[in-house]
Amino acid sequence: MSNHSPVGVGLIGAGNISDQYLRSLTSFPDLRVHIVGDLDTGRARAQADKHGVPRSGTAADVLAHDEVGIVVNLTIPAAHADVSSRALAAGKHVWSEKPLAIDRDSARSVLDQAAAAGLRVGVAPDTVLGPAVQTARRALARGDIGRPLSAQTVMQYAGPDAWHPSPEFLFAKGAGPLFDMGPYYITTLLNLFGPAERVAAVGSTGRMVRTIRTGDRAGTRFDVTVPTHVSALIQFAAGGISQSVFSFDSPLTRVGVVEITGTEGTMVLPDPNHFSGDVKITRGSLAGDGGDPVWQTVPSADVAAGRGLGVLDMARALRAGRPHIATGDLAYHALDILTSIDESVTTGEYVRLSSSLDDIPYVDESISAFEATL
């Protein structure tokens, strides 16, 4: 592969999320999407045709493609580790949708395999590479709200059985609100507070049986095998703490709530499931009397981005010989937190984490995703 040509990409998994990835990946000049693969080859062909990708086929066809340097793994969570391992065995770098795996052992095995082969693993969410989280990180580093003390996050709604045509996997091991949506919030907190040390949590399952409410399979009932409401506490190594709600049981929708409180102010971030939006800071009311707060919007770089930004960063990092940002190690620490929260729900005890995390690089906001650099 020439250092002066786009990095070749192959995509495995042509489900719901693939549209968002393919829109971005096919628009970045530094990437070239060669093939889409899926168990359902008709679906793979439809997505390839829709987004102007020249070939489609099975997962094996993607892995055998000589011009594919990075495999984008968009399979269901239970298949993430196996598909990533197969891609690494084929000599490909891997970008995986979150989570990295559904348990620590299989996640560690993927990372060890990559290290032994001299290959890279990147993992969603790459929303943390967008201007919202990057702006918040820089504001915290400047001391805009003093020393960060605590955070609270909320993600609650009635659940994906209301809108997803095949939602069963979202209520099975490796998903639920904690593992499905938790990575966005947890990875954001790791970018802002650094590594975590221990967690505590409680959880419940509102309904043991759910009904698909949309699409051709509307009316189909299925079993729920994971907690659908989790309340979690996280203690970070640098001293900060957070409290989070993850729920598929709430008729009242409140999503995207991320608030960081420091010694001199509170910062509010946009939904971590999105790349951009205003970051705002308040230091209270002008009179200091508990009245309406005065808000200041933090200046942000005008950076267009979408799903696949992490793939682009990994491709550019490979060519430049630098670390990429959304690494497997970051994803492993996030998975360790999620798994520990799940264990705390079961045991009713604090769980101390088995992993830590190095400093996370910042995004170079001077280079556009739509600029050809390779």
C-alpha positions in Angstrom: 0.0 0.0 0.0 1.5 3.3 -1.1 1.9 6.1 1.5 0.6 8.5 -1.2 -2.8 6.9 -1.9 -6.0 6.6 0.1 -6.2 3.8 2.7 -8.4 0.9 1.6 -11.4 0.0 3.8 -13.7 -2.9 3.8 -16.9 -3.0 5.9 -18.5 -6.0 7.5 -22.1 -5.7 8.7 -24.6 -3.9 6.5 -27.2 -3.2 9.2 -28.8 0.0 10.5 -25.6 1.8 11.5 -23.8 1.1 8.2 -25.6 4.0 6.4 -24.1 6.5 8.7 -20.6 5.0 8.3 -20.8 4.7 4.6 -21.9 8.2 4.1 -18.8 9.4 5.9 -16.3 6.9 4.8 -17.1 7.4 1.1 -16.7 11.2 1.5 -13.3 11.2 3.1 -10.6 11.7 0.4 -8.0 9.8 2.5 -10.1 6.6 2.5 -11.3 4.3 -0.3 -14.1 1.9 0.5 -13.6 -1.2 -1.7 -16.2 -3.7 -0.4 -19.2 -4.2 1.9 -19.8 -7.7 3.4 -22.7 -9.2 5.3 -24.2 -12.6 6.1 -27.1 -11.3 4.0 -25.3 -10.7 0.7 -28.3 -9.1 -0.8 -28.3 -6.5 1.9 -24.5 -6.0 1.4 -25.1 -5.5 -2.3 -27.9 -2.9 -1.7 -25.7 -0.9 0.7 -22.7 -1.0 -1.7 -24.9 0.1 -4.6 -26.5 2.9 -2.5 -23.1 4.4 -1.5 -21.2 3.8 -4.7 -18.9 1.0 -3.3 -17.6 -1.2 -6.2 -17.9 -4.6 -4.6 -20.0 -6.6 -2.1 -20.1 -10.1 -0.7 -19.5 -12.0 2.5 -17.3 -11.3 5.4 -14.8 -13.7 3.9 -14.8 -11.7 0.7 -13.9 -8.5 2.7 -11.1 -10.3 4.5 -9.7 -11.7 1.3 -9.6 -8.3 -0.5 -6.0 -7.3 -1.2 -6.6 -3.6 -1.1 -8.4 -3.5 2.2 -6.1 -2.2 4.9 -8.7 -1.5 7.6 -11.8 -3.7 8.3 -14.7 -1.8 9.8 -16.6 -4.2 12.0 -20.3 -3.3 12.3 -21.6 -6.6 13.4 -23.7 -7.2 16.5 -21.9 -6.9 19.9 -21.7 -10.7 20.5 -19.8 -11.1 17.2 -17.4 -8.2 17.6 -14.5 -10.1 19.1 -14.7 -13.0 16.6 -15.0 -10.8 13.5 -12.1 -8.6 14.7 -10.0 -11.6 15.5 -10.6 -13.0 12.0 -9.7 -9.6 10.4 -6.5 -9.5 12.4 -5.6 -13.0 11.3 -6.1 -11.8 7.7 -3.5 -9.1 8.3 -5.9 -6.2 8.5 -6.2 -3.4 11.0 -9.6 -3.2 12.7 -12.1 -0.5 13.5 -14.9 -2.0 15.6 -18.3 -0.6 16.7 -18.7 -0.5 20.4 -18.2 -2.4 22.6 -14.8 -4.0 21.8 -16.2 -7.3 23.0 -18.8 -8.4 25.5 -16.4 -9.7 28.2 -12.9 -8.8 29.3 -11.2 -12.0 28.3 -12.2 -11.9 24.6 -11.4 -8.2 24.5 -8.0 -8.8 25.9 -7.4 -11.6 23.4 -8.2 -9.3 20.5 -5.8 -6.7 21.8 -3.0 -9.2 22.4 -3.5 -10.7 18.9 -3.2 -7.3 17.4 -0.1 -6.4 19.4 1.6 -9.7 18.4 0.8 -9.1 14.7 1.8 -5.4 14.8 -1.7 -4.4 13.8 -4.0 -1.7 15.2 -7.4 -1.8 16.8 -9.7 1.2 17.0 -13.1 1.2 18.6 -16.2 3.4 18.6 -17.5 5.7 19.8 -15.6 8.2 17.7 -18.0 11.0 18.7 -15.3 11.9 21.3 -13.2 13.0 18.3 -15.8 15.6 17.3 -15.7 19.3 18.2 -18.0 19.0 21.2 -15.8 16.8 23.4 -12.6 18.3 22.1 -13.8 21.8 23.0 -14.8 20.6 26.5 -11.4 18.9 27.0 -9.5 22.1 26.1 -11.8 24.2 28.3 -11.1 21.9 31.3 -7.4 21.9 30.6 -7.5 25.8 30.6 -9.3 25.7 34.0 -12.5 27.3 32.7 -14.5 25.8 35.5 -11.6 25.4 37.9 -10.8 21.9 39.1 -13.3 19.4 37.9 -15.0 17.7 40.8 -18.0 15.7 39.6 -20.2 14.7 36.7 -23.8 13.6 36.1 -25.1 11.9 33.0 -28.6 10.8 32.0 -29.7 8.5 29.1 -33.3 7.4 29.6 -36.2 6.6 27.2 -38.7 3.9 26.5 -36.3 1.6 24.6 -35.2 0.7 21.1 -38.1 -1.9 20.7 -40.1 1.2 19.7 -38.1 2.0 16.6 -35.6 -0.8 15.7 -37.1 -3.5 13.4 -35.0 -6.3 15.0 -34.2 -5.1 18.5 -33.6 -8.4 20.3 -29.8 -8.1 20.4 -30.2 -4.7 22.2 -31.8 -6.6 25.1 -29.3 -9.4 25.3 -25.8 -9.9 26.8 -23.4 -7.2 25.6 -26.2 -4.6 25.1 -29.0 -3.3 27.2 -28.8 0.5 28.0 -25.5 0.0 29.8 -23.5 -1.6 27.0 -25.4 -0.1 24.1 -25.5 3.6 25.1 -23.1 3.6 28.1 -19.9 3.6 25.9 -20.8 7.2 24.6 -21.1 8.5 28.1 -18.3 6.5 29.7 -15.8 7.3 26.9 -16.7 11.0 27.2 -16.1 10.9 30.9 -12.7 9.2 30.4 -11.7 12.0 28.0 -12.6 14.6 30.6 -11.6 12.9 33.9 -9.0 10.4 32.9 -8.9 6.7 34.1 -11.4 5.3 36.6 -10.6 3.3 39.7 -13.8 1.8 41.0 -17.5 1.7 40.5 -20.8 0.9 42.3 -24.2 0.3 40.8 -27.8 -0.9 41.1 -30.1 -2.1 38.4 -33.4 -3.6 37.5 -35.4 -5.1 34.6 -38.7 -3.3 34.0 -40.2 -6.0 31.7 -38.9 -9.5 31.1 -40.7 -9.7 27.8 -40.8 -6.9 25.1 -42.7 -6.5 21.9 -41.3 -5.2 18.6 -43.4 -2.1 17.7 -42.2 -1.3 14.2 -41.4 -2.9 10.8 -42.4 -6.2 9.3 -42.0 -8.0 12.6 -44.2 -5.7 14.6 -46.0 -7.6 17.3 -43.2 -10.2 17.8 -42.5 -10.8 21.5 -39.0 -11.5 22.8 -37.2 -12.2 26.1 -35.1 -9.6 27.9 -32.0 -11.0 29.5 -30.2 -7.9 30.9 -31.0 -5.0 33.3 -32.9 -2.3 31.5 -32.3 0.4 34.1 -28.9 1.0 35.7 -27.8 3.7 38.1 -24.0 3.9 38.5 -21.3 5.7 40.4 -17.7 6.0 39.1 -14.7 7.2 41.1 -11.8 8.4 38.9 -8.1 8.1 39.7 -7.6 11.9 39.7 -10.3 12.3 42.3 -13.5 13.2 40.4 -16.7 11.2 40.7 -19.7 10.7 38.4 -23.3 9.4 38.7 -25.1 8.1 35.7 -28.5 6.7 34.7 -28.9 4.3 31.7 -32.4 3.3 31.1 -34.7 1.7 28.5 -37.6 1.9 31.0 -38.6 5.5 31.0 -41.7 7.0 29.3 -40.0 10.4 29.8 -37.2 10.8 27.3 -34.1 12.5 28.7 -31.0 11.7 26.7 -27.6 13.4 26.1 -27.3 14.9 29.6 -23.7 15.5 30.5 -22.9 18.0 33.2 -19.4 18.6 34.7 -19.1 20.6 37.9 -15.8 22.2 38.9 -14.7 24.4 41.8 -15.6 27.6 39.8 -18.4 26.6 37.5 -20.5 23.9 35.7 -20.0 22.9 32.1 -22.8 21.3 30.0 -21.9 19.2 26.9 -24.2 18.2 24.1 -25.4 14.6 23.6 -22.3 12.4 23.5 -24.0 10.3 20.8 -23.4 13.3 18.5 -20.2 14.9 17.3 -21.0 18.6 17.7 -23.1 21.1 19.6 -22.6 23.9 22.0 -20.5 23.5 25.1 -21.8 25.9 27.7 -20.5 27.1 31.1 -22.3 28.8 34.0 -20.9 30.2 37.2 -24.4 30.9 38.6 -26.6 34.0 38.4 -25.3 37.5 38.1 -26.6 38.3 41.6 -25.5 35.0 43.1 -28.9 34.6 44.6 -29.8 31.3 43.0 -31.7 32.9 40.2 -31.5 31.9 36.5 -27.9 31.0 35.6 -25.9 33.0 33.1 -24.6 30.9 30.3 -21.4 31.3 28.2 -20.9 29.3 25.0 -17.3 28.1 24.7 -15.8 28.9 21.3 -15.5 25.7 19.2 -13.7 24.7 16.0 -16.1 24.4 13.1 -15.3 20.8 12.3 -17.7 18.7 10.2 -17.7 15.0 11.2 -19.7 11.9 11.4 -19.5 8.1 12.1 -16.2 6.9 10.7 -14.1 9.8 11.9 -12.2 7.3 14.1 -11.4 5.2 11.0 -10.1 8.3 9.2 -7.9 9.2 12.2 -6.5 5.6 12.4 -5.7 5.6 8.7 -3.9 8.9 8.9 -2.1 7.8 12.1 -0.9 4.6 10.4 0.6 6.6 7.6 2.2 9.2 9.9 3.5 6.6 12.4 1.7 8.3 15.3 -0.8 6.8 17.8 -4.5 7.0 16.8 -6.9 8.4 19.4 -9.8 6.0 19.9 -7.6 3.0 20.7 -8.3 -0.5 21.8 -6.8 0.3 25.2 -9.3 3.2 25.6 -12.2 0.8 24.6 -10.9 -1.9 27.0 -10.9 0.5 29.9 -14.4 1.6 29.0 -15.5 -2.1 28.8 -13.8 -2.8 32.1 -15.9 0.0 33.6 -19.1 -1.3 32.0 -18.5 -4.8 33.0 -17.6 -3.8 36.5 -20.9 -1.8 36.7 -22.7 -4.9 35.6 -20.9 -7.0 38.2 -21.8 -4.4 40.9 -25.5 -4.6 40.0 -25.3 -8.4 40.6 -23.2 -8.3 43.8 -24.3 -5.1 45.4 -20.6 -4.2 46.1 -18.0 -1.8 44.9 -15.9 -3.2 42.1 -12.3 -2.1 41.6 -11.1 -1.9 38.0 -8.5 -4.2 36.7 -7.2 -1.7 34.0 -6.1 1.8 33.6 -5.4 4.3 30.8 -2.7 6.5 29.4 -3.3 10.1 28.4 -5.6 10.4 25.4 -4.2 12.6 22.5 -6.2 15.6 21.3 -7.6 15.9 17.8 -5.6 18.2 15.5 -8.5 20.5 14.6 -6.5 22.4 11.9 -7.0 19.5 9.4 -10.4 18.9 7.9 -11.8 15.4 7.5 -12.5 16.3 3.9 -8.9 17.4 3.1 -6.7 15.0 1.2 -3.5 14.4 3.1 -2.3 11.0 1.9 
